[in-house]
Every structure is written in structure tokens, then in C-alpha cells.
Amino acid sequence: MKQLLKPLLFFFLLSVEARIANAQANFLKIENYKVYYGWAKHFPQDWMILRQFENEGKKYFLLVNPQTLQTKIDEPDFYQIKALTMPEARAYFKNTPYQNALSSAEKQSLKIQDAGIEGGMPKESGISLTADLCPSRRPLDKRIFTGIFTDFQKIEKPVPVALSITGIWMLQHPNDLEWLKQMQQKGEIYITWINHSYNHKVSKSLPLKENFLLEPGTDINFEVLETEKAMLKNGLLPSVFFRFPGLVSDQRLVYRITDFGLIPIGTDAWLAKGQQPEDGSIVLIHGNGNEPVGVNDFIDLLRSKAQAIAKKQWLLYDLRESVGQEFESAEVK
């Protein structure tokens, strides 16, 4: 019975918090946006503070629930607050799914490609879908979202999807972004917004060790924090996840990202590269129009699972739930 109740409780908490997230405001006059760590308590829940900023004369926090990995924006007046350093905060929230996931990602930091969390909930039948929105002149590939809604509307509603978004894509595609927000507001999909850097620079000539965010002169503070600010200005709620452009990083960069309180998310199933998903996989496709083969592969995957989907035997999982449950024990993998 306990094993059954834990996932149900986890899902209930996410559902309550997701309804709050759907009402996310547009913060159009952000000032003094900065990294700020601490403990915040609003009975009965402890939260970890990640950011602090001001908007139209009011102060706000970006907070994370270390048990569910759900984030929210709130005013500090409603909480007991204690400022902490990052090491102090990680010690205070030791053995929570959030801190366990950060530590696990750091253990995968030596790889030049695909560092970070690659999967979750391996015992569950289904996947966590992530779609990257890198800078592109092409429009949003809407087949992804209409496809999952059509196939899952009687089984899962809203259908969970995680989108890795860049600041440049938000600037270039306001109409596509509004379309996605409308799908979420209608309750058709629920989006976890992953920070994918602001510029997503890439060179065709530089080696990987000097490419993407590893390019000399890259301002990591700008790439991380300006993307979060752009999300907030567009009415999006930043999550605690970060995906490296090109999935390229080194150990120093991984630790820079975890020092922002962000969990690097990789993949074990980049469909356009022929990688086949397994149960619990974090699947990667590109929704920016640049990689139609990956979207076609995903649509084929949905078709192959049609009977299992209809019987609720193969599902799409919320990335927060998938990672949170994978790291809910004290053991760091």
C-alpha cells in the first residue's frame, strides 16, 4: 500500500502545483535579478530559494520544492526565510530528490557529451519526452504537440512534455511561443520549461572542447540568467533543469551549472541519431523545425505503442516526476 500511495501523493502534489504554474504572470519590468540561495518555509512545506528579483516595486523569489522538483514564483512575505550559501543549502536539503539529482549529475560530469541525468523511473512503462527549441529560422514543428494530444487526450490530460528553450528562439518565434502557451492554458499539455542557454552558439569548425558553451569568452551568467529572465517576461516558469547546447560540456561547466541550482539533463534516446528508447528513457527530439527525421521517428513510436497507450500500459511521464522518483532515495546513482 505504501508503494502505491507514494506515487499518488507525488502526482497529487505536482498537480496542485501545476495549476498554480499555469497561472504564471508576465514579469515585464524585472530588476536586480540575481542568484540567491536560502531556506523558505510556508507550513508545512520547506522550499529552497534559487533566485531573487524585483518587478514593479515588489520582491519575488524563484523557489523549488526539493521533494517534487516543482518550481514557483512567490513573494517573500509569506515565508519564514533564512539566507544560505549554496553548500549550506545543499547540506540542509541533503537526501532530497532535488539534491540527489544534482549530485548524480555531477558524477556524470567527465563526459564531453551527454553529461547529466539520462533517464528516470526505469520500472515504469513509458518515457519522458523532451523537445529542444534551439535558434532556428523554421517554424515550430507542431506535429509533436498535436500528435501527443490526439493520442493521449483520453488517457493523460494534460499531456506532459519538457521543452528546452533558448532566449533567441523566444525572440524569433513569439507566435509559436504563444501557441504553446495556449495549448497549456487549455489544459491540453503541461510544459516543463528547461533552460537551454540564451544564444546557443555553435561553430562548424571548432572542436567540441571549444564549442557551444565551451567556446572561449562565453558568459555563463548571461546564458543562464538572461534565459530565465526571458522566460519570466514571456510568462513561462523556469524549472530546475538545464540542457547543454549540443549536449556538450566539461566537468568545470557541469559544476558551474549545478552551482546555479540547475540539474543538467541529457538523453539516452536521441531519436534522430537512431537511439532507441527504453522504459524510463529521457527522449530527445527537436521541435524547432531543424530535425524532422526525429519528429517522424517519434510519431512512428507513438503509432507502434497505440494499443499499449489505449490500455494505459505506455505513458508519457512528467520529467519532474520521473527524475524526482528516480532520486527519492538517499543513494546517489
MIGU-281517 format. One record per residue (C-alpha): residue number from 1; residue in one letter; y, z, x. Coordinates in pm, whole numbers, plus 50000, padded with zeros to 5 digits. Layout:
// residues N
(NUM; a; (Y; Z; X))
...
//
This chain:
// residues 333
(1; m; (50000; 50000; 50000))
(2; k; (50244; 50084; 50282))
(3; q; (50182; 49744; 50443))
(4; l; (50270; 49578; 50111))
(5; l; (50580; 49789; 50045))
(6; k; (50741; 49735; 50386))
(7; p; (50788; 49355; 50348))
(8; l; (50901; 49403; 49987))
(9; l; (51159; 49662; 50093))
(10; f; (51275; 49437; 50376))
(11; f; (51313; 49144; 50137))
(12; f; (51498; 49361; 49882))
(13; l; (51750; 49478; 50143))
(14; l; (51806; 49120; 50260))
(15; s; (51852; 49002; 49902))
(16; v; (52114; 49266; 49826))
(17; e; (52299; 49193; 50148))
(18; a; (52271; 48816; 50094))
(19; r; (52454; 48847; 49763))
(20; i; (52737; 49019; 49949))
(21; a; (52734; 48747; 50216))
(22; n; (52760; 48472; 49954))
(23; a; (53100; 48613; 49859))
(24; q; (53226; 48572; 50216))
(25; a; (53604; 48532; 50231))
(26; n; (53800; 48282; 50437))
(27; f; (53988; 48470; 50709))
(28; l; (54269; 48225; 50780))
(29; k; (54503; 48444; 50987))
(30; i; (54273; 48610; 51241))
(31; e; (54441; 48807; 51519))
(32; n; (54315; 49026; 51804))
(33; y; (53956; 48908; 51763))
(34; k; (53750; 49091; 52024))
(35; v; (53414; 49232; 52121))
(36; y; (53392; 49593; 52004))
(37; y; (53076; 49800; 52003))
(38; g; (53007; 50116; 51815))
(39; w; (52819; 50307; 51551))
(40; a; (52928; 50298; 51187))
(41; k; (52772; 50493; 50904))
(42; h; (52813; 50446; 50532))
(43; f; (52550; 50673; 50378))
(44; p; (52261; 50618; 50400))
(45; q; (52278; 50319; 50639))
(46; d; (52364; 50313; 51009))
(47; w; (52530; 49992; 51130))
(48; m; (52615; 49863; 51475))
(49; i; (52967; 49730; 51521))
(50; l; (52987; 49399; 51711))
(51; r; (53343; 49272; 51666))
(52; q; (53684; 49390; 51556))
(53; f; (53974; 49180; 51429))
(54; e; (54280; 49179; 51209))
(55; n; (54368; 48946; 50923))
(56; e; (54691; 48963; 50725))
(57; g; (54760; 49316; 50843))
(58; k; (54412; 49458; 50771))
(59; k; (54149; 49558; 51024))
(60; y; (53790; 49440; 50992))
(61; f; (53455; 49489; 51163))
(62; l; (53165; 49249; 51204))
(63; l; (52860; 49472; 51168))
(64; v; (52485; 49428; 51190))
(65; n; (52213; 49623; 51014))
(66; p; (51974; 49689; 51307))
(67; q; (51676; 49707; 51070))
(68; t; (51722; 49381; 50876))
(69; l; (51946; 49185; 51122))
(70; q; (52181; 49110; 50833))
(71; t; (52549; 49098; 50926))
(72; k; (52858; 49164; 50717))
(73; i; (53236; 49189; 50742))
(74; d; (53392; 49511; 50619))
(75; e; (53698; 49730; 50656))
(76; p; (53653; 50035; 50883))
(77; d; (53795; 50284; 50630))
(78; f; (53460; 50307; 50450))
(79; y; (53267; 50432; 50755))
(80; q; (53220; 50713; 50999))
(81; i; (53284; 50542; 51332))
(82; k; (53212; 50610; 51697))
(83; a; (53306; 50362; 51969))
(84; l; (53028; 50295; 52222))
(85; t; (52969; 50083; 52527))
(86; m; (52702; 49815; 52491))
(87; p; (52446; 50017; 52694))
(88; e; (52522; 50324; 52480))
(89; a; (52486; 50124; 52159))
(90; r; (52155; 49973; 52268))
(91; a; (52026; 50318; 52360))
(92; y; (52139; 50462; 52026))
(93; f; (51964; 50188; 51827))
(94; k; (51660; 50184; 52053))
(95; n; (51334; 50065; 51892))
(96; t; (51506; 49893; 51600))
(97; p; (51408; 49531; 51531))
(98; y; (51752; 49420; 51650))
(99; q; (51731; 49590; 51988))
(100; n; (51367; 49496; 52034))
(101; a; (51455; 49131; 51974))
(102; l; (51741; 49146; 52227))
(103; s; (51509; 49295; 52488))
(104; s; (51236; 49041; 52417))
(105; a; (51480; 48753; 52456))
(106; e; (51590; 48893; 52792))
(107; k; (51228; 48898; 52907))
(108; q; (51218; 48520; 52844))
(109; s; (51537; 48457; 53043))
(110; l; (51390; 48293; 53355))
(111; k; (51312; 47961; 53186))
(112; i; (51569; 47685; 53234))
(113; q; (51485; 47551; 52887))
(114; d; (51393; 47722; 52563))
(115; a; (51467; 48081; 52666))
(116; g; (51479; 48336; 52385))
(117; i; (51279; 48402; 52071))
(118; e; (51046; 48114; 51981))
(119; g; (50858; 48243; 51678))
(120; g; (50804; 48529; 51437))
(121; m; (50562; 48669; 51180))
(122; p; (50262; 48476; 51315))
(123; k; (50031; 48611; 51046))
(124; e; (50237; 48451; 50768))
(125; s; (50161; 48103; 50640))
(126; g; (50481; 47907; 50683))
(127; i; (50775; 47853; 50918))
(128; s; (51139; 47939; 50978))
(129; l; (51346; 47620; 50963))
(130; t; (51643; 47579; 51198))
(131; a; (51865; 47270; 51199))
(132; d; (52125; 47209; 51469))
(133; l; (52472; 47077; 51390))
(134; c; (52586; 46953; 51730))
(135; p; (52906; 46743; 51755))
(136; s; (52838; 46401; 51602))
(137; r; (53024; 46107; 51453))
(138; r; (52748; 46063; 51199))
(139; p; (52748; 46243; 50862))
(140; l; (52526; 46536; 50772))
(141; d; (52165; 46434; 50707))
(142; k; (52147; 46574; 50355))
(143; r; (51781; 46481; 50310))
(144; i; (51686; 46809; 50477))
(145; f; (51857; 47021; 50215))
(146; t; (51784; 46816; 49905))
(147; g; (51423; 46794; 50022))
(148; i; (51365; 47166; 50066))
(149; f; (51544; 47246; 49740))
(150; t; (51335; 46993; 49546))
(151; d; (51008; 47112; 49696))
(152; f; (51075; 47486; 49681))
(153; q; (51302; 47535; 49378))
(154; k; (51017; 47671; 49164))
(155; i; (50873; 47878; 49450))
(156; e; (51167; 48011; 49654))
(157; k; (51524; 48017; 49532))
(158; p; (51748; 48024; 49722))
(159; v; (51553; 47846; 49996))
(160; p; (51624; 47999; 50339))
(161; v; (51745; 47780; 50625))
(162; a; (51919; 47862; 50953))
(163; l; (52190; 47626; 51078))
(164; s; (52306; 47625; 51441))
(165; i; (52668; 47522; 51412))
(166; t; (52931; 47422; 51668))
(167; g; (53306; 47460; 51644))
(168; i; (53359; 47088; 51698))
(169; w; (53120; 46997; 51414))
(170; m; (53318; 47221; 51177))
(171; l; (53638; 47040; 51276))
(172; q; (53485; 46695; 51242))
(173; h; (53293; 46743; 50915))
(174; p; (53490; 46956; 50666))
(175; n; (53348; 46772; 50365))
(176; d; (52988; 46812; 50482))
(177; l; (53051; 47179; 50550))
(178; e; (53195; 47225; 50202))
(179; w; (52886; 47053; 50054))
(180; l; (52661; 47302; 50233))
(181; k; (52872; 47594; 50114))
(182; q; (52850; 47465; 49758))
(183; m; (52470; 47450; 49779))
(184; q; (52470; 47812; 49891))
(185; q; (52716; 47922; 49622))
(186; k; (52495; 47760; 49359))
(187; g; (52202; 47966; 49485))
(188; e; (52004; 47660; 49591))
(189; i; (51982; 47752; 49961))
(190; y; (52064; 48057; 50170))
(191; i; (52208; 47979; 50513))
(192; t; (52189; 48195; 50823))
(193; w; (52466; 48064; 51050))
(194; i; (52368; 48053; 51418))
(195; n; (52633; 48027; 51692))
(196; h; (52567; 47704; 51886))
(197; s; (52881; 47720; 52106))
(198; y; (53218; 47563; 52032))
(199; n; (53222; 47245; 52241))
(200; h; (52851; 47180; 52314))
(201; k; (52944; 46987; 52627))
(202; v; (52671; 46770; 52776))
(203; s; (52658; 46531; 53073))
(204; k; (52418; 46240; 53114))
(205; s; (52442; 46265; 53494))
(206; l; (52437; 46636; 53578))
(207; p; (52107; 46817; 53642))
(208; l; (52003; 47081; 53388))
(209; k; (52105; 47368; 53617))
(210; e; (52466; 47241; 53595))
(211; n; (52460; 47102; 53241))
(212; f; (52556; 47221; 52893))
(213; l; (52684; 47581; 52914))
(214; l; (52578; 47594; 53281))
(215; e; (52846; 47340; 53370))
(216; p; (53084; 47495; 53628))
(217; g; (53407; 47617; 53473))
(218; t; (53262; 47680; 53126))
(219; d; (53444; 47964; 52947))
(220; i; (53162; 48153; 52777))
(221; n; (53402; 48388; 52599))
(222; f; (53570; 48090; 52435))
(223; e; (53242; 47917; 52350))
(224; v; (53109; 48228; 52173))
(225; l; (53411; 48395; 52019))
(226; e; (53604; 48085; 51909))
(227; t; (53295; 47964; 51724))
(228; e; (53274; 48296; 51541))
(229; k; (53643; 48277; 51451))
(230; a; (53598; 47920; 51326))
(231; m; (53306; 48038; 51110))
(232; l; (53517; 48316; 50959))
(233; k; (53809; 48082; 50893))
(234; n; (53572; 47849; 50709))
(235; g; (53418; 48126; 50500))
(236; l; (53092; 48147; 50698))
(237; l; (52928; 48473; 50801))
(238; p; (52830; 48483; 51170))
(239; s; (52475; 48602; 51232))
(240; v; (52338; 48781; 51541))
(241; f; (52168; 48462; 51661))
(242; f; (52273; 48217; 51931))
(243; r; (52113; 47886; 52024))
(244; f; (52185; 47737; 52365))
(245; p; (52305; 47375; 52356))
(246; g; (52019; 47160; 52479))
(247; l; (51813; 47483; 52482))
(248; v; (51935; 47508; 52845))
(249; s; (52023; 47838; 53012))
(250; d; (51952; 48056; 53314))
(251; q; (51893; 48428; 53345))
(252; r; (52259; 48508; 53400))
(253; l; (52362; 48312; 53092))
(254; v; (52097; 48477; 52874))
(255; y; (52230; 48819; 52971))
(256; r; (52586; 48703; 52907))
(257; i; (52482; 48613; 52553))
(258; t; (52291; 48935; 52487))
(259; d; (52596; 49124; 52617))
(260; f; (52779; 48976; 52317))
(261; g; (52512; 49137; 52100))
(262; l; (52358; 48797; 52019))
(263; i; (51987; 48713; 52016))
(264; p; (51902; 48379; 52182))
(265; i; (51684; 48167; 51953))
(266; g; (51460; 47897; 52096))
(267; t; (51183; 47699; 51930))
(268; d; (50813; 47635; 51969))
(269; a; (50826; 47326; 51746))
(270; w; (51096; 47066; 51818))
(271; l; (50960; 46809; 51578))
(272; a; (51132; 46503; 51727))
(273; k; (50957; 46576; 52057))
(274; g; (50617; 46579; 51893))
(275; q; (50571; 46956; 51900))
(276; q; (50358; 47065; 51603))
(277; p; (50446; 47383; 51413))
(278; e; (50206; 47668; 51362))
(279; d; (50227; 47960; 51123))
(280; g; (50532; 48166; 51219))
(281; s; (50695; 47884; 51418))
(282; i; (51070; 47853; 51452))
(283; v; (51102; 47480; 51383))
(284; l; (51391; 47276; 51527))
(285; i; (51535; 46960; 51375))
(286; h; (51885; 46813; 51396))
(287; g; (52089; 46784; 51080))
(288; n; (52387; 46608; 51238))
(289; g; (52253; 46254; 51184))
(290; n; (52161; 46203; 51551))
(291; e; (51788; 46261; 51523))
(292; p; (51646; 46102; 51206))
(293; v; (51293; 46098; 51351))
(294; g; (51285; 46480; 51347))
(295; v; (51406; 46488; 50986))
(296; n; (51142; 46229; 50891))
(297; d; (50876; 46445; 51058))
(298; f; (50996; 46748; 50863))
(299; i; (50985; 46559; 50534))
(300; d; (50631; 46444; 50621))
(301; l; (50542; 46806; 50696))
(302; l; (50665; 46911; 50351))
(303; r; (50458; 46636; 50190))
(304; s; (50147; 46744; 50381))
(305; k; (50196; 47101; 50258))
(306; a; (50277; 47009; 49896))
(307; q; (49967; 47167; 49743))
(308; a; (49998; 47482; 49953))
(309; i; (50369; 47509; 49861))
(310; a; (50288; 47477; 49491))
(311; k; (50037; 47763; 49523))
(312; k; (50286; 47974; 49727))
(313; q; (50048; 47954; 50022))
(314; w; (50301; 47795; 50259))
(315; l; (50663; 47907; 50257))
(316; l; (50993; 47885; 50440))
(317; y; (51099; 48219; 50585))
(318; d; (51442; 48366; 50638))
(319; l; (51500; 48372; 51015))
(320; r; (51629; 48729; 50999))
(321; e; (51320; 48842; 50811))
(322; s; (51089; 48650; 51043))
(323; v; (51240; 48790; 51364))
(324; g; (51303; 49133; 51215))
(325; q; (50944; 49185; 51109))
(326; e; (50809; 49044; 51435))
(327; f; (51004; 49309; 51628))
(328; e; (50993; 49604; 51390))
(329; s; (50751; 49795; 51617))
(330; a; (50864; 49975; 51930))
(331; e; (50661; 49743; 52152))
(332; v; (50874; 49467; 52304))
(333; k; (50684; 49140; 52344))
//
